[in-house]
Amino acid sequence: MTEGWNRTRRQWLAVCGGTTTGLAGIAGCLSSDDDSGTDTGDGADGAEETDNGDNELDETDEADSSESTETATSSWPMDRFTADNQMVADDRSGPDGPLEERWTVEVEDVTLSAPVVDHGQVYVSDETPTLHAVDLASGEIEWTFEAELPPRAPSNPQWDPTTPAVTDDAVYFLTDKLYAIDLDDGEELWSIELGSLYAGDIRIFEGIVYVNNDGELYAIDSDAEDIIWEDEASGTEDIAIGEDGTLFVIRRTNNDFEVIAFDVFEDERLWTYSPPGNSPAGFELMVRDGTVYTHEETSVVAIDPGTGDAETVAEYEQTEETYPVNGPAPTVANGTIYSGGAYNYPSVFATGVETGDEPSEWESKNIEGGPNGLQPFVSDDTLYIWRDLGYTHLHALDPETGAEQWTTYTLDHIETSLHGSMVEGYAILEDSVVLTINSNTGQVIVTLDPQ
């Protein structure tokens, strides 16, 4: 029971067979009000106001500023939001809940990745392997890109798909190749052969695409369309990118883990951190304010990115056979560490970064129980957590006190009947939430709006 969280979500689900992928738009809460109020990031209204003589420059600047803000708050460009996995956004509040369905798209007989969002579209991959682009406002399928499985791959792959990543120029899709796909029509722009058959990670920082492909590590220059660095770290579970482009990797080593820092520009392995003894936790990591954070069995560890020296900055009491924290990385915001709790523990812990203690304003007695298997997200005024079996309950909390602002049980707002469900990943936008759910009876991409 001590290794209760694992990247391989299939062990939670009864896998559906077959390789044929079907998509169907499911009736949701689609209305003219929803559509007109949905930000598509096109800036059309502002553009129409530019041709007004002497005021043209000022109004153009205002339109550009408005478009930039709208685009930023309606964007979730990669898994866990940013290349450093911070899961913090000061530029958005998030929707006012409770939430209800805007639309649902069902994808048959596959396993879905987490969603990413930009340019008014939602991008999700599956293991067949196919990349889907869905209109954020309407739920209409814009296009799909179907890559070929390599000859040595099984006809029904049993690995989880890699979450894509999107920039202003392309959406990146990982199989045994890294594909750059055109945003408008889903056509291949270019691709690079990598060779692995299994799942991985994509992070993008300053024009470099960092890839974990089943422990094979790459840095790829997106302008040159070429690999500039590669190395290997078998058992890699997660990657994060530091502010100077350092690649941080966390990997399993039997009943333990290691964090490794790579300088991809100097082709140098900078340091390796391994906890004393055995620690079967530590499956994700996050970089914030010049520090690398991860969980051990009962604690949060902060690692110096320059030296690899580590210190414990938060301790949680173990009161059950399971560890209190397990798997997802912590989130740090406003001087507080937020850690998702395991089964029979609070769904989220709060600890002061400087004090190592629970903040005096935090009301832990009001926090509902775990498990919480997804890294928390903090907007400018809200802490979002996903709890209960399958992480299907979304809670919006006050980040200072933990007081509940609202909650939504997602399965109550999806017309598709799902059993044995698990939220694979999510995106918190300014006025909506996008999520993917895998279950024994179906797989769906969902957008929820305020009621």
N, C-alpha and C positions, 0 to 999 in steps of 0.2 A: 504493500500500500504506500510505501514511501516514494515511489516513483509514479505518482498518480497522474502527472501531466506529461504528454509526449507530443511531439510534432505530428506523428502519424495518426491522424484523426480516424483512419479506417478501423482501428481497433475499437472505436466507439460505435461503429455503424456496421450494419449488415450490407455488404457491398452488392450493388446491382450489377449484373453482367451485361455484356454487349458493348459494342463500340459505336453504334449509330446515335448521333446526337440530334435531339429535336428541341426546338424552342417554341414556346407558346406564350403570348401575352395574356395574363389573367386579369379579369375585370378588377379594377381598383377604384380608388377615389379620384377619378379624373373629372375635372370640371374646368370651365373657362376661368374661374377665379384662381384655381391652382396653377393652371398653365401661365396666366398672365403674371402671376406673382413669383414664378420660378426664374431664378437668375440663370441665364444661359451664357453670360460672359461675352455677348457679341457687341455690346455697346452701341446698338443701333440707334436708340433714342438720342443719345448724346451726339452721334455723328450727324443726325439730321439738323441739329441746331448750329452747325458751324458756319453756314453761309449767311452771315448777318453783318456784312460790312466791317465797320470799325471794331466790332466786338468779336470778330472771328477768332483771333488768337486766344483771348481769355476763355471763350466758351469751348474751344478745342482742348485747351489745357484742362478745363474742368471735366470735359467728357472723358479725356484720357485718364485723368485721376480716378474718376468714377468707375471706368471700365477696369482699371488696374485693381481697385479695391474689390469690385464684384468678382473678378476672376480669382483673386487670391482666396476669398472666403468661400468660393464654390469649388476649390481644388483640394484634392487629396492624392498627390502624384505618385506615391509609392507605398509599399507595405509599411505600416507603422508610421506613416505621415512624412517623415523626413529621413535623410540619410543617416542621421545620428540616432534615430529611434526615440527622439525626445518625447513625442506625444504631447506637446504643449503648443497652443496657438493663442497668442495675445490679440490677434486681429479679428477674432470672431467670438460670439457668445454661444452660438449653437441655437437650435430651435427651442421654442417655448412649448413644452409638452403639457399633458400627455400627447402621444402621437397616434396617427392612424395611417392606413395604407394610401399612398398615392398610386403606386402600381406594383405589380408582381410579375416577373417573368420566370416561367418554369423551364428548366433545362433537364432533359431526360437522360437517365442512365449514365451519369458521369459524377465526378467529384469536382466541386467548384473551388477556386482560389478565393482569397479575400478580394474585395473590389478596390479599384483606384478610380479617381474621378478627375477630369479636367476637360476644358474645351466643350463643356456642355454634354459630355458623354461619360458613361460608366464602362470601364473595361474589366473583364473577368476572364480568366483562363480555365480550361479543364484539362484532364490528363489524356484526352484522346489523340493528339493534342490540338485544341481549338481555342482561338482567342475571339471573344465576343465583344462587340461595341453596341451599347444600348443608349438611346437618347435619354438624358437625365430628366427632362421635363415630361416626356410622354410614355416612356417605357417601350418605344418602338425599337426593333432591332435595326441598327444602321448597317452593319456588315459583320461578317465572320471571316476569320482567316484560319484555314485548316492546314497545319503542317503535317508532313509525312513522318510516320514513325520510322526510326532506323531499322534496317533488316533484322538485327539481333533482338529487337524489342518484342515482348509478348503482344498478342493481339488485344488483350484486355489488361492494360497496365495497372499495377497495384500501388503506384506511388502517388503522393499528393502533388497536384500541380503547383508551379511556382507563381506567386502573385506578380503580375506585370508591373511595369513602371512607365510613366508618361512624362514627356517634356514638351516644349513648344514645337519640336520638330518631328517627333515620332513617338510611338508606343513600343516598348521593348518587351519581347515575349521569349521565354526560355524553354527549350526542349533539350535535345542534344546539340542544338545550335542556339546562338543568340540572334534573334531576328529584330530588325528595325522595321516597323510597319507604318505605312502612311496613315495619318490621322483621319483623312477625309474618305478614302475609299477602301482601306484595308489591304492595299497592295504591298508586297514586299519591297522595301527600299534597298536593303542589303542584309546579309547574314554572315555569321562567322561560325565555323565548325568548332565545337568544344569537345564532344565525344562522350559525355556521361549520359546515362539513361534515366537519371533520377532527379528528384526535386532539388531546389536550391533557393537562392535569394538574389535579388537585384537591388542595388542602391545606386543612385546617381548623384554625383557631386562635382560641380564645376567642369562639366563636359566629359567626365570620366564615368564610365559604367563599370561598377564593381559587381562581380558575379561570384557566387558560390554555386558550383555545379557538382553536387555530391562530393564535397571535399576538395574538388579541383577549383582553385582560386584564380581569378583573372581580373586585370584592369584593362579596359578597352577604351581607346580614344574614339569618341563618337564622331568627331570631325574627320579623322584619318581613317575611320572604319577598320581599325587594326588593334591587335593585342599588343599592349606596351609592357605587360608584366604578367607572370604566372608563377604559381607555387602550389603547394599541396598541404592540406591539413585534414586528414581523414576524420570522419565523425563530426564534421562541422555542423552546428545547430543554428547558428545565427551570426550575422555580421553587422557592423556599424562603422560609420566613417567619422573621423575626428575633424576638427576645424581646419587642420593643415593637410587633410587628405590621407592621414594614416588609416589603414584598414585594421580594425579590431575584429578578431574571430573568437568565438567560444565553441569549444568542441568537447564531446564526450571522450573519456578515456577509461573504459571499463566502468567501475563504480565511482568515478571521479570526473572532474572536468578541468580544462585549461583555457585560459584566455591568452591569446597571442597577438602581438602588435607587429604589423608589417609596414615598412616604408616602401611603397610600390615604385617610387621614383628613383630610389637608390638601390633597389633590389636587396633589401636588408631585413632580416628578422630582428626586431629591436629588443624584444623581451618576451618571456613566457611566465605567466602567473598560474600556479596550481595551489589550491588550498591545502593546508596541513591535514593529514588523515584522508578519509574518503568522504566525498560530498556528492550525492547523486542528484543534487539540484543544479542550478546554474545552466539553464537551457536558453536564456536570452540575455542580451546586454544592451546598455543604453549609455550614450555620452551626453553629459550636460555640464556646462560651466567648467570645462577643462578637466572633467573627471569621468572615468568609466565606472558604471554601476552594474552590479548583478546580484542575484540572490544566492545565498547558500541555504542550508537546510532550515535555519531559524534566524537568519540575519540578512542584512544588506551590507555588501562589501563595496567600498569605494577604492578604485585603483588609479594611481597616478599614471597618466598616459605617457609621460616621458620616461619613467623609471620602472614601472610595473610593480612598485611598492603598494601594498594594500592595507587597509584598515577597516575594521567593522564600525559602521556608523549607525546601525539600528539593530536591536535584538528583540525577538518575539518569543514569548514563553510557549514551549511545547506542552500542551495539555492533553493531546490525543496521540494515538499511534502514528498518525500522519503528521508530517511537518506543517507548520503554520503557513509557510510560503513555499511555493513549488512551481518553477517553470517560468512564467512571464516576467519580463523585466519590471523593475520599479519605474515610477514616473516622479520627477522632481519638479516642483513649481512653487514659487513664492516661499522658498525656504523650507518646504515640507516634502518629505519622501512619502509617496503613496504606494503601498504594496498590496496586490490582490491576495486575499486569504483563501485557504484551502477549506475543504469540507469540515464542518463542526468548528470553524473559526469565523470571526467577522469577515465579511466579504471584502473589506478594505481596512488596512492599517494606516495610520498617519503618524509620522515621526519627524521631529525637527532635525534639519540637517546639522545644525550647530550644536544642539543640546543632546540629541540621541533619545529624547523623551517625547511622549505624546504631547502635542500642544494643549495648553490649558483650555482653549476654547473648544477643542474637539470632544464631541459627545459620543463616545464609543458605545454606550449602552443603547443608542438609537440605530446602530448599524446592523442591518440584517445579515444573516449568516451566508457563508460561501457554499459551494466553491465559486471562485472568480478566476477564470482561466484565460482572460484576455487583459493585456496591459491597459491600465486606466488612461484616460485622456482628459486633459485640463484645458478649458477655454479661458477667456478672460474673467469669467464669473461662475463657472460650473465645473464640477468634477463628474465625469461619466464613468460608470462601471457596469459590467455585465456579470450577472450572478445566476446562481441556481444551476441545476443539472442542464448541461447543454448551453449555458450562459445566455438563455433566451429572455431574461428579464433585464431591461435597460433601466438604470437608476441615474437620475440627475441629482447630485448632492451639492450642498454649499461646501466649497473647498476649505473653508476656515473651520466650520463647526461639524460638518458631516450631516447636517440636517437635510432631509429629503425635500427637494423642490418638486419633483414629480417622478412617476415611474410608468413604464409601459411594458406589458407582457407581449412580446412581439408576435407570438403565435396566435393571439386573439385577433390580430389585425391582418391576417393573411388568409385569403379564401381557399388556398390549396391546403388539403389535409396532410399534415406532416406528423410522423411518429419517430421517436428516437432522434430528435433534432439536435443539432449543434450549430451555433453561430461560428462560422469559419473566420470572419473578419468583418470590419466595419469602417465607415468613413463618416465623421461628424462634419457637416457643412454648416453654413450660417443659418439656413432655414429648413434643413432636412437631414435625415440620417439614411445612409445606404448600407446595406448589409447583405451577406450571402449566408445561406443556411444549407447544410447537407443533412440528410436524414435517411432513415430506412425506406421511406416511401416517396421521396422526391427531393429535388434540389432546386432552390429558388434564389433569384436576385430580387431584392426588395428595396423600395424607397418609401420612407415614412415621413409624413408632414405633421405639423401641429393640427390638432383637432379643431 
